[in-house]
Amino acid sequence: MVRASSLAVVAWVDGGGSPRATGVVALTRGPVPVLALTFARADLARTLAGQGKEPSTGRVALVLTETRSTGAGFVPAVLHATTRLEVDVAGDLYPAELIVQELHRYPPARLLADSPLLCREHWWYLPRLVLELPDPEVSELPEGTDGSARQVLVTVDGDRPSISLARLSGQDGPGERPDLELLGGADPVPGPALLFGQDASFPDLERWEEWSWAGRVEPSGAGWRLAVARAPDRVGLPGVRRLLGRWQAHRRLERACRQGLAGWSRPAP
């Protein structure tokens, strides 16, 4: 199912006991699911490996619900696993084992690494922080193609994230308590919660945006409510980037990768 997926969500519980989530592209290394993060996401890699400023246990949930640009074998699912981190500062592992998968699943990478010349020019894109998810515990999720079905509700079950699919019904600003309509997955655990959503422009994936509501999930009669402490400023994709915006995004990625590489040998502050 990972081999046939497109965009995914990785969720975890931070050192303060709060649920967190972000968008990723999941790959495979042999039979093992992996996240091949660039050094622009060094802080995320440290956190997911349990080595960050807010240490987690390294226990994560990989959520596969995006049905667009998927292969015939795709099945929506959540994979729970304990991560194992491999650091490839030299940039040897990615071009040898993972580059073809990423070029296929994440088209923006084709502008950076689709030929030996591009790989040489964008050398900072090749080093990777490879997080393996060995022997995952897999639970299938219900099919869902509309945007609301791709909202991932993350609650806290001990030291690991609990995953549900849900959507809000009613006002969703800070201080509000909108109803949650559950669409599948595990029953929420009352307490801290994060409702995470993302979208991208398919098939090019040039635009990729994520948003979330943070708060607390609480029972409400026969259902659930989310007491919203933080709401997103905007939901949905931004407008199409002009040439200058694309160039600026490219430069930001290069700077972040270079900074991540330069700072990796230093301990996290």
Summary of the structure (lengths in Angstrom):
residues: 269
radius of gyration: 18.4
end to end distance: 37.4
largest distance: 61.2
contacts: 849
relative contact order: 0.17
helix: 24%
strand: 39%
